């Protein structure tokens, strides 16, 4: 051990900075997502988020599908 030089060994990990950045972003996204869910739940509880009927939801879904099919058809030309 007398000849051990800790400075002689380079211990750089370029992937560590990227991994830390991704973890930080994931943590921020998780906090944002949880706050959005909480806002929605609070809105349901206090009545500020109105519910829509099943028929209204079906119509909105149908219109969205029609719009997407039109866009897909326009790309094929």
C-alpha positions in Angstrom: 0.0 0.0 0.0 2.9 2.4 0.4 3.1 2.7 -3.4 -0.6 3.3 -3.9 -1.3 6.7 -5.5 -5.1 7.5 -5.5 -4.5 10.4 -7.9 -2.9 8.0 -10.5 -6.3 6.3 -11.0 -8.7 8.3 -13.1 -12.2 7.6 -12.0 -14.3 9.6 -14.3 -17.7 8.4 -15.4 -19.1 10.6 -18.2 -22.4 8.6 -18.0 -22.9 9.5 -14.4 -23.7 13.2 -15.2 -26.2 12.1 -17.8 -27.8 9.6 -15.4 -28.0 12.2 -12.6 -29.6 14.7 -15.1 -32.2 12.1 -16.1 -33.0 11.2 -12.5 -33.4 14.9 -11.7 -35.8 15.3 -14.7 -37.7 12.2 -13.7 -38.1 13.6 -10.1 -39.4 16.9 -11.5 -41.8 15.2 -13.8 -43.1 12.9 -11.0 -43.7 16.0 -8.7 -45.5 17.8 -11.6 -47.6 14.7 -12.4 -48.6 14.2 -8.8 -49.6 17.9 -8.5 -51.8 17.6 -11.6 -53.5 14.5 -10.2 -54.0 16.2 -6.9 -55.5 19.3 -8.6 -57.9 17.0 -10.6 -58.9 15.2 -7.4 -59.4 18.4 -5.5 -61.5 19.7 -8.5 -63.7 16.7 -8.4 -64.2 17.0 -4.7 -65.1 20.7 -4.7 -67.1 20.5 -7.9 -64.9 22.7 -10.1 -64.1 19.8 -12.4 -67.4 19.0 -14.1 -68.2 15.5 -15.3 -69.3 14.8 -18.8 -71.9 12.3 -19.8 -71.0 9.0 -21.4 -72.8 10.1 -24.6 -70.8 13.4 -24.7 -67.5 11.5 -24.2 -68.4 9.0 -26.9 -69.1 11.9 -29.3 -65.8 13.6 -28.5 -64.0 10.4 -29.0 -65.7 9.8 -32.3 -64.9 13.3 -33.6 -61.2 12.9 -32.5 -61.0 9.5 -34.4 -62.5 11.1 -37.5 -60.0 13.9 -37.4 -57.1 11.5 -36.9 -58.3 9.3 -39.8 -58.5 12.5 -42.0 -54.9 13.4 -41.1 -53.7 9.9 -41.8 -55.6 9.9 -45.1 -54.0 13.2 -46.1 -50.5 11.8 -45.4 -51.1 8.9 -47.7 -51.7 11.1 -50.7 
